[in-house]
Amino acid sequence: MNTQRPIILLIVLAFIFSPTLLSWILNPQGSWYRPYFIWAIVILIAYLISGRNKNHEL
């Protein structure tokens, strides 16, 4: 359960803040790179979470 706790926390936070983030990303007066910025953060978080798991099962 300890390895799943950060993932569950991220899912809950994404669910809570998704309306605000969606309106921020889709704002017509916003910058063109906003969606790419969000995806870069998602990829970075996924990399950091997967980096903790040092067990490579073959």
CHARMM-style PDB file with segment names, atoms N, HN, CA, C and O in Angstrom:
ATOM      1  N   MET     1       0.817  -1.197   0.000  1.00  0.00      PROA
ATOM      2  CA  MET     1       0.000   0.000   0.000  1.00  0.00      PROA
ATOM      3  C   MET     1       0.861   1.262   0.000  1.00  0.00      PROA
ATOM      4  O   MET     1       0.430   2.295  -0.514  1.00  0.00      PROA
ATOM      5  N   ASN     2       2.064   1.202   0.563  1.00  0.00      PROA
ATOM      6  HN  ASN     2       2.414   0.364   0.980  1.00  0.00      PROA
ATOM      7  CA  ASN     2       2.915   2.393   0.618  1.00  0.00      PROA
ATOM      8  C   ASN     2       3.351   2.856  -0.759  1.00  0.00      PROA
ATOM      9  O   ASN     2       3.514   4.058  -0.972  1.00  0.00      PROA
ATOM     10  N   THR     3       3.547   1.941  -1.700  1.00  0.00      PROA
ATOM     11  HN  THR     3       3.415   0.965  -1.527  1.00  0.00      PROA
ATOM     12  CA  THR     3       3.975   2.361  -3.034  1.00  0.00      PROA
ATOM     13  C   THR     3       2.832   2.956  -3.835  1.00  0.00      PROA
ATOM     14  O   THR     3       3.073   3.682  -4.800  1.00  0.00      PROA
ATOM     15  N   GLN     4       1.604   2.669  -3.463  1.00  0.00      PROA
ATOM     16  HN  GLN     4       1.409   2.079  -2.680  1.00  0.00      PROA
ATOM     17  CA  GLN     4       0.454   3.196  -4.197  1.00  0.00      PROA
ATOM     18  C   GLN     4      -0.060   4.508  -3.615  1.00  0.00      PROA
ATOM     19  O   GLN     4      -0.874   5.183  -4.245  1.00  0.00      PROA
ATOM     20  N   ARG     5       0.390   4.871  -2.450  1.00  0.00      PROA
ATOM     21  HN  ARG     5       1.052   4.323  -1.938  1.00  0.00      PROA
ATOM     22  CA  ARG     5      -0.110   6.074  -1.785  1.00  0.00      PROA
ATOM     23  C   ARG     5       0.143   7.348  -2.598  1.00  0.00      PROA
ATOM     24  O   ARG     5      -0.783   8.153  -2.710  1.00  0.00      PROA
ATOM     25  N   PRO     6       1.334   7.592  -3.176  1.00  0.00      PROA
ATOM     26  CA  PRO     6       1.514   8.822  -3.974  1.00  0.00      PROA
ATOM     27  C   PRO     6       0.642   8.846  -5.225  1.00  0.00      PROA
ATOM     28  O   PRO     6       0.173   9.907  -5.636  1.00  0.00      PROA
ATOM     29  N   ILE     7       0.425   7.687  -5.827  1.00  0.00      PROA
ATOM     30  HN  ILE     7       0.805   6.824  -5.493  1.00  0.00      PROA
ATOM     31  CA  ILE     7      -0.415   7.634  -7.022  1.00  0.00      PROA
ATOM     32  C   ILE     7      -1.854   7.959  -6.672  1.00  0.00      PROA
ATOM     33  O   ILE     7      -2.520   8.705  -7.391  1.00  0.00      PROA
ATOM     34  N   ILE     8      -2.335   7.405  -5.575  1.00  0.00      PROA
ATOM     35  HN  ILE     8      -1.794   6.799  -4.991  1.00  0.00      PROA
ATOM     36  CA  ILE     8      -3.702   7.691  -5.140  1.00  0.00      PROA
ATOM     37  C   ILE     8      -3.851   9.172  -4.794  1.00  0.00      PROA
ATOM     38  O   ILE     8      -4.870   9.783  -5.116  1.00  0.00      PROA
ATOM     39  N   LEU     9      -2.857   9.743  -4.150  1.00  0.00      PROA
ATOM     40  HN  LEU     9      -2.030   9.246  -3.888  1.00  0.00      PROA
ATOM     41  CA  LEU     9      -2.888  11.165  -3.818  1.00  0.00      PROA
ATOM     42  C   LEU     9      -2.926  12.023  -5.084  1.00  0.00      PROA
ATOM     43  O   LEU     9      -3.677  12.997  -5.141  1.00  0.00      PROA
ATOM     44  N   LEU    10      -2.141  11.683  -6.084  1.00  0.00      PROA
ATOM     45  HN  LEU    10      -1.531  10.892  -6.038  1.00  0.00      PROA
ATOM     46  CA  LEU    10      -2.151  12.437  -7.340  1.00  0.00      PROA
ATOM     47  C   LEU    10      -3.492  12.342  -8.050  1.00  0.00      PROA
ATOM     48  O   LEU    10      -3.959  13.324  -8.626  1.00  0.00      PROA
ATOM     49  N   ILE    11      -4.109  11.183  -8.015  1.00  0.00      PROA
ATOM     50  HN  ILE    11      -3.730  10.385  -7.547  1.00  0.00      PROA
ATOM     51  CA  ILE    11      -5.412  11.007  -8.653  1.00  0.00      PROA
ATOM     52  C   ILE    11      -6.465  11.851  -7.939  1.00  0.00      PROA
ATOM     53  O   ILE    11      -7.291  12.493  -8.588  1.00  0.00      PROA
ATOM     54  N   VAL    12      -6.437  11.851  -6.620  1.00  0.00      PROA
ATOM     55  HN  VAL    12      -5.766  11.329  -6.093  1.00  0.00      PROA
ATOM     56  CA  VAL    12      -7.399  12.656  -5.858  1.00  0.00      PROA
ATOM     57  C   VAL    12      -7.186  14.145  -6.122  1.00  0.00      PROA
ATOM     58  O   VAL    12      -8.153  14.882  -6.320  1.00  0.00      PROA
ATOM     59  N   LEU    13      -5.942  14.591  -6.125  1.00  0.00      PROA
ATOM     60  HN  LEU    13      -5.157  13.992  -5.964  1.00  0.00      PROA
ATOM     61  CA  LEU    13      -5.658  16.002  -6.399  1.00  0.00      PROA
ATOM     62  C   LEU    13      -6.065  16.394  -7.823  1.00  0.00      PROA
ATOM     63  O   LEU    13      -6.591  17.485  -8.044  1.00  0.00      PROA
ATOM     64  N   ALA    14      -5.821  15.507  -8.778  1.00  0.00      PROA
ATOM     65  HN  ALA    14      -5.394  14.621  -8.599  1.00  0.00      PROA
ATOM     66  CA  ALA    14      -6.224  15.790 -10.155  1.00  0.00      PROA
ATOM     67  C   ALA    14      -7.743  15.884 -10.261  1.00  0.00      PROA
ATOM     68  O   ALA    14      -8.261  16.726 -10.994  1.00  0.00      PROA
ATOM     69  N   PHE    15      -8.452  15.034  -9.543  1.00  0.00      PROA
ATOM     70  HN  PHE    15      -8.031  14.350  -8.948  1.00  0.00      PROA
ATOM     71  CA  PHE    15      -9.916  15.074  -9.556  1.00  0.00      PROA
ATOM     72  C   PHE    15     -10.434  16.374  -8.943  1.00  0.00      PROA
ATOM     73  O   PHE    15     -11.398  16.957  -9.439  1.00  0.00      PROA
ATOM     74  N   ILE    16      -9.798  16.825  -7.869  1.00  0.00      PROA
ATOM     75  HN  ILE    16      -9.015  16.352  -7.466  1.00  0.00      PROA
ATOM     76  CA  ILE    16     -10.245  18.040  -7.193  1.00  0.00      PROA
ATOM     77  C   ILE    16      -9.968  19.282  -8.033  1.00  0.00      PROA
ATOM     78  O   ILE    16     -10.818  20.166  -8.144  1.00  0.00      PROA
ATOM     79  N   PHE    17      -8.776  19.344  -8.622  1.00  0.00      PROA
ATOM     80  HN  PHE    17      -8.086  18.626  -8.532  1.00  0.00      PROA
ATOM     81  CA  PHE    17      -8.375  20.555  -9.338  1.00  0.00      PROA
ATOM     82  C   PHE    17      -8.613  20.504 -10.842  1.00  0.00      PROA
ATOM     83  O   PHE    17      -8.233  21.440 -11.545  1.00  0.00      PROA
ATOM     84  N   SER    18      -9.223  19.450 -11.355  1.00  0.00      PROA
ATOM     85  HN  SER    18      -9.531  18.690 -10.783  1.00  0.00      PROA
ATOM     86  CA  SER    18      -9.413  19.339 -12.799  1.00  0.00      PROA
ATOM     87  C   SER    18     -10.287  20.444 -13.400  1.00  0.00      PROA
ATOM     88  O   SER    18      -9.950  20.923 -14.483  1.00  0.00      PROA
ATOM     89  N   PRO    19     -11.377  20.878 -12.776  1.00  0.00      PROA
ATOM     90  CA  PRO    19     -12.149  21.976 -13.398  1.00  0.00      PROA
ATOM     91  C   PRO    19     -11.347  23.268 -13.512  1.00  0.00      PROA
ATOM     92  O   PRO    19     -11.433  23.963 -14.524  1.00  0.00      PROA
ATOM     93  N   THR    20     -10.575  23.590 -12.491  1.00  0.00      PROA
ATOM     94  HN  THR    20     -10.505  23.025 -11.668  1.00  0.00      PROA
ATOM     95  CA  THR    20      -9.773  24.809 -12.526  1.00  0.00      PROA
ATOM     96  C   THR    20      -8.673  24.699 -13.568  1.00  0.00      PROA
ATOM     97  O   THR    20      -8.437  25.639 -14.326  1.00  0.00      PROA
ATOM     98  N   LEU    21      -7.996  23.553 -13.609  1.00  0.00      PROA
ATOM     99  HN  LEU    21      -8.188  22.789 -12.992  1.00  0.00      PROA
ATOM    100  CA  LEU    21      -6.932  23.370 -14.593  1.00  0.00      PROA
ATOM    101  C   LEU    21      -7.467  23.371 -16.016  1.00  0.00      PROA
ATOM    102  O   LEU    21      -6.836  23.925 -16.916  1.00  0.00      PROA
ATOM    103  N   LEU    22      -8.624  22.758 -16.225  1.00  0.00      PROA
ATOM    104  HN  LEU    22      -9.137  22.308 -15.493  1.00  0.00      PROA
ATOM    105  CA  LEU    22      -9.187  22.712 -17.566  1.00  0.00      PROA
ATOM    106  C   LEU    22      -9.557  24.107 -18.054  1.00  0.00      PROA
ATOM    107  O   LEU    22      -9.292  24.450 -19.206  1.00  0.00      PROA
ATOM    108  N   SER    23     -10.160  24.907 -17.197  1.00  0.00      PROA
ATOM    109  HN  SER    23     -10.375  24.629 -16.261  1.00  0.00      PROA
ATOM    110  CA  SER    23     -10.490  26.278 -17.610  1.00  0.00      PROA
ATOM    111  C   SER    23      -9.226  27.108 -17.822  1.00  0.00      PROA
ATOM    112  O   SER    23      -9.210  27.987 -18.683  1.00  0.00      PROA
ATOM    113  N   TRP    24      -8.160  26.845 -17.051  1.00  0.00      PROA
ATOM    114  HN  TRP    24      -8.173  26.130 -16.351  1.00  0.00      PROA
ATOM    115  CA  TRP    24      -6.901  27.566 -17.225  1.00  0.00      PROA
ATOM    116  C   TRP    24      -6.231  27.190 -18.542  1.00  0.00      PROA
ATOM    117  O   TRP    24      -5.684  28.048 -19.234  1.00  0.00      PROA
ATOM    118  N   ILE    25      -6.276  25.909 -18.885  1.00  0.00      PROA
ATOM    119  HN  ILE    25      -6.721  25.211 -18.324  1.00  0.00      PROA
ATOM    120  CA  ILE    25      -5.645  25.448 -20.125  1.00  0.00      PROA
ATOM    121  C   ILE    25      -6.407  25.950 -21.348  1.00  0.00      PROA
ATOM    122  O   ILE    25      -5.794  26.369 -22.329  1.00  0.00      PROA
ATOM    123  N   LEU    26      -7.733  25.913 -21.298  1.00  0.00      PROA
ATOM    124  HN  LEU    26      -8.231  25.573 -20.500  1.00  0.00      PROA
ATOM    125  CA  LEU    26      -8.552  26.256 -22.464  1.00  0.00      PROA
ATOM    126  C   LEU    26      -8.891  27.740 -22.569  1.00  0.00      PROA
ATOM    127  O   LEU    26      -9.675  28.123 -23.438  1.00  0.00      PROA
ATOM    128  N   ASN    27      -8.336  28.567 -21.726  1.00  0.00      PROA
ATOM    129  HN  ASN    27      -7.700  28.256 -21.020  1.00  0.00      PROA
ATOM    130  CA  ASN    27      -8.586  30.004 -21.771  1.00  0.00      PROA
ATOM    131  C   ASN    27      -8.076  30.569 -23.094  1.00  0.00      PROA
ATOM    132  O   ASN    27      -6.898  30.408 -23.416  1.00  0.00      PROA
ATOM    133  N   PRO    28      -8.944  31.229 -23.866  1.00  0.00      PROA
ATOM    134  CA  PRO    28      -8.509  31.738 -25.180  1.00  0.00      PROA
ATOM    135  C   PRO    28      -7.427  32.820 -25.098  1.00  0.00      PROA
ATOM    136  O   PRO    28      -6.652  32.982 -26.041  1.00  0.00      PROA
ATOM    137  N   GLN    29      -7.361  33.551 -24.003  1.00  0.00      PROA
ATOM    138  HN  GLN    29      -7.990  33.420 -23.236  1.00  0.00      PROA
ATOM    139  CA  GLN    29      -6.338  34.585 -23.863  1.00  0.00      PROA
ATOM    140  C   GLN    29      -5.036  34.016 -23.309  1.00  0.00      PROA
ATOM    141  O   GLN    29      -4.089  34.768 -23.079  1.00  0.00      PROA
ATOM    142  N   GLY    30      -4.971  32.731 -23.094  1.00  0.00      PROA
ATOM    143  HN  GLY    30      -5.741  32.120 -23.280  1.00  0.00      PROA
ATOM    144  CA  GLY    30      -3.787  32.111 -22.510  1.00  0.00      PROA
ATOM    145  C   GLY    30      -2.691  31.865 -23.535  1.00  0.00      PROA
ATOM    146  O   GLY    30      -2.872  32.089 -24.732  1.00  0.00      PROA
ATOM    147  N   SER    31      -1.576  31.410 -23.049  1.00  0.00      PROA
ATOM    148  HN  SER    31      -1.430  31.228 -22.077  1.00  0.00      PROA
ATOM    149  CA  SER    31      -0.423  31.110 -23.901  1.00  0.00      PROA
ATOM    150  C   SER    31      -0.634  29.803 -24.647  1.00  0.00      PROA
ATOM    151  O   SER    31      -1.389  28.941 -24.198  1.00  0.00      PROA
ATOM    152  N   TRP    32       0.026  29.657 -25.775  1.00  0.00      PROA
ATOM    153  HN  TRP    32       0.640  30.357 -26.140  1.00  0.00      PROA
ATOM    154  CA  TRP    32      -0.132  28.466 -26.600  1.00  0.00      PROA
ATOM    155  C   TRP    32       0.529  27.246 -25.982  1.00  0.00      PROA
ATOM    156  O   TRP    32       0.181  26.117 -26.327  1.00  0.00      PROA
ATOM    157  N   TYR    33       1.475  27.451 -25.079  1.00  0.00      PROA
ATOM    158  HN  TYR    33       1.758  28.368 -24.799  1.00  0.00      PROA
ATOM    159  CA  TYR    33       2.240  26.339 -24.530  1.00  0.00      PROA
ATOM    160  C   TYR    33       1.654  25.773 -23.237  1.00  0.00      PROA
ATOM    161  O   TYR    33       2.259  24.877 -22.648  1.00  0.00      PROA
ATOM    162  N   ARG    34       0.535  26.245 -22.786  1.00  0.00      PROA
ATOM    163  HN  ARG    34       0.043  26.972 -23.265  1.00  0.00      PROA
ATOM    164  CA  ARG    34      -0.046  25.747 -21.540  1.00  0.00      PROA
ATOM    165  C   ARG    34      -0.311  24.250 -21.543  1.00  0.00      PROA
ATOM    166  O   ARG    34       0.070  23.575 -20.586  1.00  0.00      PROA
ATOM    167  N   PRO    35      -0.949  23.694 -22.578  1.00  0.00      PROA
ATOM    168  CA  PRO    35      -1.163  22.233 -22.552  1.00  0.00      PROA
ATOM    169  C   PRO    35       0.149  21.451 -22.529  1.00  0.00      PROA
ATOM    170  O   PRO    35       0.232  20.405 -21.885  1.00  0.00      PROA
ATOM    171  N   TYR    36       1.167  21.943 -23.220  1.00  0.00      PROA
ATOM    172  HN  TYR    36       1.100  22.793 -23.743  1.00  0.00      PROA
ATOM    173  CA  TYR    36       2.462  21.270 -23.228  1.00  0.00      PROA
ATOM    174  C   TYR    36       3.135  21.357 -21.855  1.00  0.00      PROA
ATOM    175  O   TYR    36       3.822  20.427 -21.434  1.00  0.00      PROA
ATOM    176  N   PHE    37       2.935  22.454 -21.179  1.00  0.00      PROA
ATOM    177  HN  PHE    37       2.376  23.210 -21.522  1.00  0.00      PROA
ATOM    178  CA  PHE    37       3.473  22.618 -19.833  1.00  0.00      PROA
ATOM    179  C   PHE    37       2.845  21.606 -18.878  1.00  0.00      PROA
ATOM    180  O   PHE    37       3.542  20.989 -18.072  1.00  0.00      PROA
ATOM    181  N   ILE    38       1.543  21.441 -18.971  1.00  0.00      PROA
ATOM    182  HN  ILE    38       0.977  21.942 -19.626  1.00  0.00      PROA
ATOM    183  CA  ILE    38       0.846  20.468 -18.121  1.00  0.00      PROA
ATOM    184  C   ILE    38       1.325  19.052 -18.429  1.00  0.00      PROA
ATOM    185  O   ILE    38       1.568  18.275 -17.505  1.00  0.00      PROA
ATOM    186  N   TRP    39       1.464  18.702 -19.701  1.00  0.00      PROA
ATOM    187  HN  TRP    39       1.266  19.333 -20.451  1.00  0.00      PROA
ATOM    188  CA  TRP    39       1.945  17.360 -20.051  1.00  0.00      PROA
ATOM    189  C   TRP    39       3.375  17.133 -19.595  1.00  0.00      PROA
ATOM    190  O   TRP    39       3.728  16.020 -19.206  1.00  0.00      PROA
ATOM    191  N   ALA    40       4.198  18.160 -19.635  1.00  0.00      PROA
ATOM    192  HN  ALA    40       3.912  19.065 -19.951  1.00  0.00      PROA
ATOM    193  CA  ALA    40       5.576  18.017 -19.135  1.00  0.00      PROA
ATOM    194  C   ALA    40       5.583  17.731 -17.639  1.00  0.00      PROA
ATOM    195  O   ALA    40       6.392  16.935 -17.161  1.00  0.00      PROA
ATOM    196  N   ILE    41       4.697  18.368 -16.909  1.00  0.00      PROA
ATOM    197  HN  ILE    41       4.040  19.014 -17.298  1.00  0.00      PROA
ATOM    198  CA  ILE    41       4.601  18.107 -15.468  1.00  0.00      PROA
ATOM    199  C   ILE    41       4.112  16.679 -15.220  1.00  0.00      PROA
ATOM    200  O   ILE    41       4.623  15.994 -14.334  1.00  0.00      PROA
ATOM    201  N   VAL    42       3.126  16.229 -16.000  1.00  0.00      PROA
ATOM    202  HN  VAL    42       2.711  16.786 -16.719  1.00  0.00      PROA
ATOM    203  CA  VAL    42       2.621  14.855 -15.849  1.00  0.00      PROA
ATOM    204  C   VAL    42       3.722  13.839 -16.130  1.00  0.00      PROA
ATOM    205  O   VAL    42       3.861  12.859 -15.399  1.00  0.00      PROA
ATOM    206  N   ILE    43       4.499  14.065 -17.174  1.00  0.00      PROA
ATOM    207  HN  ILE    43       4.385  14.862 -17.767  1.00  0.00      PROA
ATOM    208  CA  ILE    43       5.591  13.152 -17.511  1.00  0.00      PROA
ATOM    209  C   ILE    43       6.655  13.163 -16.431  1.00  0.00      PROA
ATOM    210  O   ILE    43       7.178  12.106 -16.078  1.00  0.00      PROA
ATOM    211  N   LEU    44       6.988  14.325 -15.899  1.00  0.00      PROA
ATOM    212  HN  LEU    44       6.563  15.184 -16.186  1.00  0.00      PROA
ATOM    213  CA  LEU    44       7.975  14.424 -14.822  1.00  0.00      PROA
ATOM    214  C   LEU    44       7.515  13.686 -13.568  1.00  0.00      PROA
ATOM    215  O   LEU    44       8.303  12.980 -12.939  1.00  0.00      PROA
ATOM    216  N   ILE    45       6.262  13.842 -13.205  1.00  0.00      PROA
ATOM    217  HN  ILE    45       5.621  14.416 -13.716  1.00  0.00      PROA
ATOM    218  CA  ILE    45       5.729  13.141 -12.034  1.00  0.00      PROA
ATOM    219  C   ILE    45       5.745  11.637 -12.258  1.00  0.00      PROA
ATOM    220  O   ILE    45       6.095  10.886 -11.348  1.00  0.00      PROA
ATOM    221  N   ALA    46       5.375  11.182 -13.449  1.00  0.00      PROA
ATOM    222  HN  ALA    46       5.091  11.792 -14.189  1.00  0.00      PROA
ATOM    223  CA  ALA    46       5.401   9.750 -13.743  1.00  0.00      PROA
ATOM    224  C   ALA    46       6.821   9.205 -13.684  1.00  0.00      PROA
ATOM    225  O   ALA    46       7.045   8.096 -13.199  1.00  0.00      PROA
ATOM    226  N   TYR    47       7.776   9.981 -14.175  1.00  0.00      PROA
ATOM    227  HN  TYR    47       7.594  10.882 -14.569  1.00  0.00      PROA
ATOM    228  CA  TYR    47       9.182   9.559 -14.121  1.00  0.00      PROA
ATOM    229  C   TYR    47       9.674   9.455 -12.677  1.00  0.00      PROA
ATOM    230  O   TYR    47      10.361   8.500 -12.315  1.00  0.00      PROA
ATOM    231  N   LEU    48       9.319  10.435 -11.867  1.00  0.00      PROA
ATOM    232  HN  LEU    48       8.761  11.210 -12.162  1.00  0.00      PROA
ATOM    233  CA  LEU    48       9.757  10.414 -10.467  1.00  0.00      PROA
ATOM    234  C   LEU    48       9.119   9.264  -9.691  1.00  0.00      PROA
ATOM    235  O   LEU    48       9.769   8.650  -8.845  1.00  0.00      PROA
ATOM    236  N   ILE    49       7.874   8.975  -9.970  1.00  0.00      PROA
ATOM    237  HN  ILE    49       7.346   9.474 -10.657  1.00  0.00      PROA
ATOM    238  CA  ILE    49       7.207   7.873  -9.285  1.00  0.00      PROA
ATOM    239  C   ILE    49       7.801   6.536  -9.720  1.00  0.00      PROA
ATOM    240  O   ILE    49       8.020   5.653  -8.890  1.00  0.00      PROA
ATOM    241  N   SER    50       8.059   6.386 -11.007  1.00  0.00      PROA
ATOM    242  HN  SER    50       7.881   7.103 -11.681  1.00  0.00      PROA
ATOM    243  CA  SER    50       8.615   5.119 -11.484  1.00  0.00      PROA
ATOM    244  C   SER    50      10.079   4.962 -11.098  1.00  0.00      PROA
ATOM    245  O   SER    50      10.574   3.838 -11.020  1.00  0.00      PROA
ATOM    246  N   GLY    51      10.779   6.060 -10.857  1.00  0.00      PROA
ATOM    247  HN  GLY    51      10.377   6.973 -10.920  1.00  0.00      PROA
ATOM    248  CA  GLY    51      12.168   5.999 -10.451  1.00  0.00      PROA
ATOM    249  C   GLY    51      12.363   5.452  -9.055  1.00  0.00      PROA
ATOM    250  O   GLY    51      13.431   4.925  -8.743  1.00  0.00      PROA
ATOM    251  N   ARG    52      11.361   5.565  -8.215  1.00  0.00      PROA
ATOM    252  HN  ARG    52      10.494   5.993  -8.469  1.00  0.00      PROA
ATOM    253  CA  ARG    52      11.441   5.038  -6.859  1.00  0.00      PROA
ATOM    254  C   ARG    52      11.455   3.516  -6.836  1.00  0.00      PROA
ATOM    255  O   ARG    52      12.059   2.905  -5.955  1.00  0.00      PROA
ATOM    256  N   ASN    53      10.794   2.919  -7.795  1.00  0.00      PROA
ATOM    257  HN  ASN    53      10.302   3.415  -8.511  1.00  0.00      PROA
ATOM    258  CA  ASN    53      10.649   1.479  -7.820  1.00  0.00      PROA
ATOM    259  C   ASN    53      11.899   0.856  -8.428  1.00  0.00      PROA
ATOM    260  O   ASN    53      12.042   0.816  -9.650  1.00  0.00      PROA
ATOM    261  N   LYS    54      12.806   0.368  -7.583  1.00  0.00      PROA
ATOM    262  HN  LYS    54      12.690   0.400  -6.590  1.00  0.00      PROA
ATOM    263  CA  LYS    54      14.085  -0.177  -8.052  1.00  0.00      PROA
ATOM    264  C   LYS    54      14.012  -1.669  -8.348  1.00  0.00      PROA
ATOM    265  O   LYS    54      15.001  -2.239  -8.809  1.00  0.00      PROA
ATOM    266  N   ASN    55      12.902  -2.311  -8.107  1.00  0.00      PROA
ATOM    267  HN  ASN    55      12.098  -1.848  -7.733  1.00  0.00      PROA
ATOM    268  CA  ASN    55      12.769  -3.737  -8.379  1.00  0.00      PROA
ATOM    269  C   ASN    55      12.487  -3.959  -9.857  1.00  0.00      PROA
ATOM    270  O   ASN    55      11.407  -3.617 -10.339  1.00  0.00      PROA
ATOM    271  N   HSD    56      13.425  -4.514 -10.563  1.00  0.00      PROA
ATOM    272  HN  HSD    56      14.302  -4.791 -10.171  1.00  0.00      PROA
ATOM    273  CA  HSD    56      13.230  -4.828 -11.969  1.00  0.00      PROA
ATOM    274  C   HSD    56      12.977  -6.317 -12.105  1.00  0.00      PROA
ATOM    275  O   HSD    56      13.901  -7.131 -12.089  1.00  0.00      PROA
ATOM    276  N   GLU    57      11.722  -6.648 -12.237  1.00  0.00      PROA
ATOM    277  HN  GLU    57      10.972  -5.987 -12.250  1.00  0.00      PROA
ATOM    278  CA  GLU    57      11.375  -8.062 -12.340  1.00  0.00      PROA
ATOM    279  C   GLU    57      11.411  -8.479 -13.806  1.00  0.00      PROA
ATOM    280  O   GLU    57      10.840  -7.818 -14.673  1.00  0.00      PROA
ATOM    281  N   LEU    58      12.085  -9.575 -14.058  1.00  0.00      PROA
ATOM    282  HN  LEU    58      12.549 -10.113 -13.354  1.00  0.00      PROA
ATOM    283  CA  LEU    58      12.140 -10.104 -15.417  1.00  0.00      PROA
ATOM    284  C   LEU    58      11.381 -11.391 -15.508  1.00  0.00      PROA
ATOM    285  OT1 LEU    58      11.312 -11.992 -16.580  1.00  0.00      PROA
TER     286      LEU     58
END
